[in-house]
Amino acid sequence: MEETPPQPQPQPQPAHPSPQFPAVFTPPPTGFSSRGSPSPSPGPAAAAPAQFSTPPGPPVFSSPLRPAAVPFRATPSSPQPVPFASRAAYSSSSSSAAVSLPTSSAPHFLNGAVTPSSHLPSAASPPEESPYVRFSAHKVLKQKKLLNAPSLGFGALVSPGREVSPGPETMERDPRRCLNCGAYVNLYCDVLIGSGQWQCVICKKMNGSEGEFVVSTKHDLLQWPELASSAVDYVQSGNRRPGFIPVPDTRVSGPIFILIDECLDEAHLQHLQGSLHAFVDSLPPTVRIGIISYGRTVSVYDFSEGAAVSADVLPGNKSPTHESLKALIYGTGVYLSPVHASLPVAHTIFSSLRPYRLSLPEVSRDRCIGAAVEVALGFIQGPAAEVSRGIIKRSGGNYRILVCVGGPSTFGPGSVPHSVQHPNYAYLEKTAMKWMERLGHEAQRHSTVVDILCAGTCPVRVPVLQPLAKCSGGVLLLHDDFGEAFGVNLQRASTRAAGSHGLFEIRCSDDMLVTQVIGPGEEASPDSHETFKHDTSFCIQMHSVEETQSFSVSMEAKGDIKNNFVYFQFAVHYSNMYQEEITRVITMRLQTVDGLSAYLASVQDDVASVIIGKRTILRARTASDAIDTRFTIDERVKDIALKFGTQVPKSKLYRFPKELASLPECLFHLRRGPLLGSIVGHEDERSVLRNLFLNASFDLSLRMLAPRCIMHREGGTFEELPAYDLAMQSNAAVVLDHGTDIFIWLGAELAAQEGQSAAALAACRTLAEELSELRFPAPRILSFKEGSSQARYFVSRLIPAHKDPTYEQESRFPQLRTLTPEQRARLKSSFIHFDDHSFCEWMRSLKLVPPEPC
């Protein structure tokens, strides 16, 4: 099977085009220079949304989760971001060590350089492990033909904005870079201790250090963190930035504008008011907030009136004029105020909101979303005279606009007609999308992230709103209502730390070539970054830098590899929430191997599955594309078996390589799940899920790809099982984590026992909240009983393994062996026949032998 990186093609605009996807970057041919974070975790308020209904107390867990027959990677909780609290000024010409965070283990020497033991090539601690980079394989095959096989491929998932504890080594100075290619000095560089010269691992050129690296022994090189650690942060404090105006305390969360839809019915408005009250209560007291509502007009609320609700009203049918904004900014009103001073007023404003009074359907109500965002940006930008001098007054942190939406943008700039049957709808929608894209870029230039949180049953015309969120570095989320899940996401959206003005650079050894990058950004322009004489890096302008993001980087070998190692360097430059300029450099080294078995044994099935999934979903821009891509998954799995598997003797069947046993099952979940299948009913919902998946961190991407199934056991313990319908046992409760949704299923036999079912439900609810405690977006958590109408959401995501022979069921789902004959008979009789293939049936339909379970 042949696969090439998708190229942008001009497409006719349908009445409902899919929203814009994350950018896919295809580097130029070899020889030409291409020049164009899981992001910090949510804050304490997001970790414990106490304002919402909570389940009964957690039960006693007498044992940890038992491993599944087919292993799944658990989603770890990410640590909280911390500001750089203690650093010493460090001159690049000084030989003294920088004050840095402690390392977890003592460093060692390797190949004339200094290498931490955590990066030595040993079985216990392989050198390819990093919290920021996950390769699809821990070794690189020397044979170009097999390494570049498009069905499996080689690549990495990079989360440059991720925060971990302990964090990278931190230095307050400029980094040393290769004068030839621009790569950064790192732990794998050979250093001549007599002269202080160092050899670049990317281009192999020698560079001087102005005598800085002149030491008596190689052990003395350990005092430089960049020569002792695979990941380092170079930091410049905010007050060193040109045009920066210092304020008493810049280390506070960025200001937040809340934009509220005035066109809601009473039921939706009541839910929204509850979420907004809880949201402002959760904010730190120093955070500045502004409140704007929109309908046919834009109302900017004034906090200076005390108990009375007062707002200045601007027309919504056109963009705000400079004069009108200037009058507000220089007037007597207070439109941005710290929470500690304005909390009672904010509660009064939310309580004063009234439901929509006219008898128009939701889709026909006038909403000037574009004009409302423009007004918020006007306050953020300030008067044009100040902006022209390059000065933007800050109180610390980047701005965030949270838009609460209950319907489409149908009035003013960036709007579409009420009805999709309008004769010019396709043209007007395309015009609105371009306008929203420009507005998103304008927000991004002013360090402002626009998050759009939609709820309700009215279609919001996702293709129009998605460019605004995407180009500003924000997200667009859909919710069933404005209740608990909406409120939690409102809190987590506001508290997740975000960097701005990010530039992501990728460099690799001359043996390797970057062929495709998928992620939240766009190719950087040549004048956006420093260039070097022979710089072959690929540069991406990031819309924002957050822990919830990752980039999928596909790579190929230029030819058969001769060297024993290949090197990869990933660097990201950005301004963090504390107004510090950060340059994070991550350098990785992978061993090359001749043997195919050694390479396949090093393949990380879960990482490879996510990379393949992102490349596949990128092509599913429409509903018809999604159907076609299901068949490309079939062809991909067959091609992997043909190239890397073995043929069964005296048969035309091929045996899938045992080293990749869990890969085809993950792809089978992708094929029939909500990203490509028909589980989710509306194409808008599927397109939002796809866009989220393409940008998501590894952990969330894996959960969206393949659900995690956990069964509640007697005594409050849990057992992890394969996501098969054989888990639907009437005397059990089951939790299914599918990334953006978590389902709790109660068997009919258990549900009939009131006391036990209440305890099991409480335990499962507690587990679901623990699994998703720091996840963004927060998943909706649904619970239901066996046989209910909602149970179809649960059943449709499980592989129908009940259709397989008994021996295969027991092999892949060993928990069946613990059931009595009566229980197995009841389980068998509970299934309803339908035409979907089981995993084993699907593999046999491709003329492949299913791999043995791990």
Disulfide bonds with the S-S distance in Angstrom:
none
